[in-house]
Amino acid sequence: MSGRAVFCFCDMMIKRMCFVALWMCTACCCHIGAAGITYTKADSLKVVRLLEEGARQGKKVNLMLYYGKKMQGIPYVAHTLEVNKTEKLVVNMRQMDCTTFVETVFALALTTKEGSRRWEDFCRWLERIRYQQGRVDGYPSRNHYFLWWAENNEKQGLVTLPLQKEECEYARKQVINIDYMTVHPQYYSMLKGNKADIAAIARMEKASKGKVMKYIPAENMGLTQARLKWVRTGDILAIATKKKGLDTTHIGIAVWGEDGRLHLLNASQIHKKVILEPKNMRQYMREHPSQLGAWVIHPLLLND
């Protein structure tokens, strides 16, 4: 029996037997809205344990940094959300890519700020962060491009975009022209051959064309904290790219290091795990010439 299977039974007796069987299996699936959640028992236990530990931290603790560091060492694995035939909320605490790492940390932080230690509340926050209008509604409802992620979470009051609202002497403008997914649907297992979803995403891509996002250019990412006052430890940094059809190629959590320079806590494809990058952001970007610089996203943790 596949651990990723979603079970739906009508008879009450079968449901009771299924409940017992699910707890005996490695993987589980409970329902959120009409979509369901794909996760393992180990995932849910880890989330609850982390929330219990987080609840014991002082009120002034930086929860994005705290939970981000708790993820260090988790293996980097791409496409961890592409595991179902239809879109469901996926929770995977054993493997992460750069986006699921940030989403998981943010959902843990919001759950703690809310005063909850419950698995169900964590899943509710994760769904709200990951999907447009805060709910799973098919594959196109996921915030596939980070522009959509930032816009939707800003609309929900969960983040602010300081470079968009404040004067920044270093900021430059990136004009958005995204179409990578619909030009290359073969790279997305849940999109390949799905004409309806391809058309839906194409309409969304077209609606985003010409939007402007401000970023701190790569050559200025090595400046001191006093000069990069728009970036705080715990902020989300999204790496703007020159690559055709994309807006960003990587995200992580900003950390001002002991060296006085900005570093990235991230699920790293280079290091194959979640790690606080030892190189500062300027050094890191020198090795990736396609990177323009970084968007800055400030998470709002309820009562901030």
C-alpha positions in Angstrom: 0.0 0.0 0.0 1.4 3.4 -1.0 2.2 5.7 1.9 1.1 8.6 -0.3 -2.4 7.2 -0.9 -5.4 9.3 0.1 -8.1 7.1 1.6 -11.8 8.0 1.3 -14.4 5.6 2.7 -18.1 6.0 3.3 -18.8 3.1 5.7 -18.2 4.1 9.3 -16.7 0.7 10.3 -14.2 0.9 7.4 -13.3 4.4 8.6 -12.5 3.1 12.1 -10.4 0.3 10.7 -8.6 2.7 8.4 -7.8 5.0 11.3 -6.0 2.2 13.1 -4.2 1.1 9.9 -3.0 4.6 9.2 -1.4 5.0 12.6 0.4 1.7 12.0 1.7 2.8 8.6 4.7 5.1 8.0 2.7 7.7 6.1 -0.6 9.3 6.9 -3.1 11.6 5.2 -5.7 13.8 7.0 -8.0 16.3 5.3 -7.7 20.0 5.1 -10.6 21.5 3.1 -11.4 19.2 0.3 -7.8 18.5 -0.7 -6.2 16.5 2.1 -2.6 16.5 3.5 0.2 14.2 2.5 2.7 13.6 5.4 4.2 10.9 7.5 3.6 10.3 11.2 7.3 11.3 11.8 6.5 14.6 10.1 3.6 15.4 12.3 5.5 14.3 15.5 8.4 16.5 14.6 6.2 19.5 13.9 4.6 19.2 17.3 7.9 18.7 19.1 9.3 21.8 17.5 6.2 23.8 18.4 6.5 22.6 22.0 10.2 23.7 22.1 9.4 27.0 20.4 6.7 27.7 22.9 9.3 27.7 25.7 11.4 30.4 24.0 11.3 34.0 25.2 8.9 36.4 23.6 11.8 38.3 22.1 13.3 35.3 20.3 13.6 35.7 16.5 11.4 32.8 15.5 12.4 32.8 11.8 16.1 32.4 12.9 15.2 30.0 15.7 13.2 27.6 13.5 15.5 28.1 10.5 18.5 26.9 12.5 16.4 23.9 13.8 16.2 22.7 10.2 20.0 22.7 9.6 21.2 19.4 8.3 17.9 18.3 6.6 18.8 17.0 3.1 18.1 19.2 0.1 15.7 17.4 -2.3 14.0 19.1 -5.2 10.3 18.6 -6.2 9.2 17.5 -2.8 5.7 18.8 -3.6 5.3 16.9 -6.8 4.2 13.6 -5.3 0.5 13.4 -5.9 -1.7 13.1 -9.0 -3.8 16.0 -7.8 -2.7 19.0 -5.7 -2.6 18.4 -1.9 -0.9 20.1 0.9 2.4 18.3 1.4 4.3 18.4 4.7 7.8 16.9 4.5 10.1 17.5 7.4 12.7 15.0 6.1 13.6 16.6 2.8 13.3 20.3 1.7 14.0 22.5 -1.2 14.6 26.2 -0.8 11.0 27.2 -0.9 9.5 24.5 1.3 12.3 25.3 3.8 11.2 28.9 4.1 7.5 28.1 4.1 8.0 25.5 6.9 9.9 27.9 9.0 7.4 30.7 8.5 4.4 28.4 9.3 6.1 27.2 12.5 6.8 30.8 13.5 3.2 31.9 12.8 1.8 29.0 14.7 4.0 29.8 17.7 3.1 33.5 17.6 -0.5 32.5 17.5 0.1 30.6 20.8 -0.6 27.2 19.4 1.3 23.9 19.6 -1.2 22.0 17.4 -0.3 20.2 14.2 -3.6 21.3 12.6 -2.8 24.9 13.1 0.6 24.5 11.6 -1.0 22.9 8.5 -3.5 25.7 8.3 -0.7 28.3 8.3 1.3 26.4 5.7 -1.7 26.1 3.4 -2.3 29.9 3.8 1.3 30.7 3.0 1.8 28.3 0.0 -1.5 28.9 -1.9 -3.3 31.8 -3.5 -6.1 33.1 -1.4 -4.7 30.8 1.3 -6.2 27.5 0.2 -5.5 24.5 -2.0 -7.7 24.7 -5.2 -5.9 22.7 -7.8 -2.3 22.8 -9.1 -2.5 26.4 -10.5 -3.5 27.7 -7.0 0.0 27.1 -5.7 2.3 30.1 -5.7 4.6 28.6 -8.3 6.6 31.9 -9.0 8.0 33.8 -6.1 6.3 37.0 -7.4 3.0 35.3 -6.7 4.2 34.1 -3.3 5.1 37.6 -2.3 2.0 39.3 -3.7 -0.4 36.8 -2.2 1.2 36.8 1.3 1.3 40.6 1.2 -2.4 40.7 0.4 -3.0 38.4 3.3 -1.1 40.7 5.7 1.6 38.1 6.3 4.6 40.0 4.8 5.7 43.4 3.7 8.0 44.3 0.9 10.2 47.2 2.2 12.0 47.9 -1.0 8.7 48.5 -2.8 7.5 51.0 -0.2 10.6 52.8 1.1 13.3 54.8 -0.6 16.5 52.7 -1.0 19.5 54.3 -2.6 20.7 50.9 -3.8 17.5 49.5 -5.2 17.1 48.6 -8.9 14.0 47.6 -10.8 13.3 44.2 -12.2 10.6 44.1 -14.9 8.8 40.8 -14.6 8.3 38.6 -17.7 7.6 35.1 -16.4 6.6 32.2 -18.7 9.1 29.4 -17.8 6.5 26.9 -16.6 4.3 27.0 -19.7 7.2 27.1 -22.1 8.7 24.1 -20.3 5.8 22.1 -18.9 7.7 18.9 -19.4 9.9 19.8 -16.3 6.8 19.7 -14.0 5.4 16.2 -13.5 2.0 17.5 -12.4 1.7 19.9 -15.2 3.0 17.8 -18.1 0.2 17.0 -20.6 -2.4 18.9 -18.5 -3.7 21.4 -21.0 -6.2 23.0 -18.7 -3.7 23.8 -16.0 -1.1 24.9 -18.5 -3.7 27.4 -19.9 -4.6 28.6 -16.4 -1.0 29.2 -15.5 -0.4 30.9 -18.8 -3.1 33.4 -18.1 -1.6 34.1 -14.7 1.8 34.5 -16.2 0.4 37.0 -18.8 -1.3 39.0 -16.0 2.1 39.4 -14.2 3.9 40.7 -17.3 5.4 44.1 -16.8 5.1 44.2 -13.0 8.1 45.7 -11.3 10.0 44.3 -8.3 12.8 46.2 -6.6 16.0 44.4 -5.5 19.3 45.2 -3.9 21.9 44.5 -6.6 24.5 41.8 -6.1 27.4 44.3 -5.9 25.8 45.9 -2.9 25.0 42.7 -1.0 28.3 42.8 0.8 27.6 46.1 2.6 27.3 46.4 6.3 24.1 46.2 8.2 24.1 49.9 8.8 24.1 50.5 5.1 21.6 47.8 4.3 19.1 48.8 6.9 16.2 47.4 4.9 17.4 43.8 5.6 16.9 42.3 9.1 17.9 38.9 10.4 14.9 36.7 9.8 13.8 38.4 6.6 13.3 36.3 3.5 15.7 37.0 0.6 14.6 36.0 -2.9 17.4 35.9 -5.5 16.4 37.8 -8.7 17.7 36.3 -11.9 18.6 37.1 -15.4 17.3 33.7 -16.6 14.7 33.9 -19.3 11.1 33.3 -18.1 11.9 33.4 -14.4 11.7 36.0 -11.7 13.8 34.4 -9.0 15.9 31.2 -8.7 16.5 30.7 -5.0 15.3 31.9 -1.6 16.5 31.7 2.0 16.5 33.5 5.3 18.7 36.5 6.0 21.2 36.3 8.8 23.6 39.1 9.8 26.8 37.2 10.8 29.5 37.8 13.4 31.6 39.1 10.5 29.1 42.0 10.1 28.1 40.7 6.7 24.8 39.3 5.3 24.6 35.5 5.0 21.8 33.1 3.8 20.3 30.4 5.9 18.9 28.1 3.1 18.2 24.7 1.7 21.2 24.6 -0.5 21.5 22.6 -3.7 25.2 23.2 -3.5 25.7 21.8 0.0 22.9 19.3 -0.4 21.3 20.3 2.9 19.9 23.1 5.0 22.9 25.2 6.0 23.9 28.7 7.0 26.0 29.6 4.0 29.6 30.4 5.3 30.2 32.8 2.4 28.6 36.2 2.7 26.0 37.2 0.2 28.4 39.2 -2.0 30.8 36.3 -2.1 28.0 33.9 -2.9 26.6 35.9 -5.7 30.0 36.4 -7.4 29.9 32.7 -8.1 26.5 32.9 -9.7 26.7 35.5 -12.5 23.0 35.0 -13.5 21.9 36.4 -10.1 20.9 40.1 -10.2 20.5 40.7 -6.5 17.9 40.0 -3.9 14.3 41.0 -3.1 13.6 41.6 0.6 10.5 40.2 2.2 9.8 41.0 5.8 7.6 38.4 7.6 4.9 39.8 9.8 4.5 37.5 12.8 1.0 38.5 13.9 1.8 41.1 16.6 5.0 42.5 15.1 
